[in-house]
Amino acid sequence: VQLQASGGGLVQTGGSLRLSCAVSGRALSSSGMAWFRQAPGKEREFVAASRRSGAIANYADSVKGRFTISRDNAKNVVYLQMKSLELEDTALYYCAAGPSSIILSEVRNSIRYDYWGQGTLVTVSS
C-alpha cells in the first residue's frame, strides 16, 4: 500500500490550497482516511478524517469551517480543500489510511492508521 500526497506549497494568509492523496494497493472504499499535520517543533496533530466511504467527515476544531475533506473512491484519491489559511496552518501535511471500521473516538489517534504518505509541505506567509 502506498499513499502519495501532493499539492502543498507557499500561500499567503487567507489563501487556499487543495491537497491530494493518491492511494494504491488498497481500495479507498474500504478505508478510513485522514489528514494529519506536523508543524516545526510540534507534535503531529489530527486535521480531518473521512469515514464510512466518505459519508462522514470529522475535523479538528482549529480547521472546522475552513477545511473540507473529500474522496473520490473511483479514483482512489482523498482531498483536503483548505481555505482562509492562517499562519498557524503552516506544517507538513500527511495523509493516512486506516480500517473502514474506525470510529469517531479513534479518528484523532494516529496509531489507528496503518499506512502513511510522505507528507506535503504547506507554508502560509503574511
C-alpha positions, 0 to 999 in steps of 0.5 A: 500500500502506498499513499502519495500526497501532493499539492502543498506549497507557499500561500499567503494568509487567507489563501487556499490550497487543495491537497491530494492523496493518491492511494494504491494497493488498497481500495479507498472504499474500504478505508478510513482516511485522514489528514494529519499535520506536523508543524516545526517543533510540534507534535503531529496533530489530527486535521480531518478524517473521512469515514464510512466511504466518505459519508462522514467527515470529522475535523479538528476544531482549529480547521472546522469551517475552513477545511473540507475533506473529500474522496473520490473512491473511483479514483482512489484519491482523498482531498483536503480543500483548505481555505482562509489559511492562517499562519498557524496552518503552516506544517507538513501535511500527511495523509493516512489510511486506516480500517473502514471500521474506525470510529469517531473516538479513534479518528484523532489517534494516529496509531489507528492508521496503518499506512502513511504518505510522505507528507506535503509541505504547506507554508502560509506567509503574511 
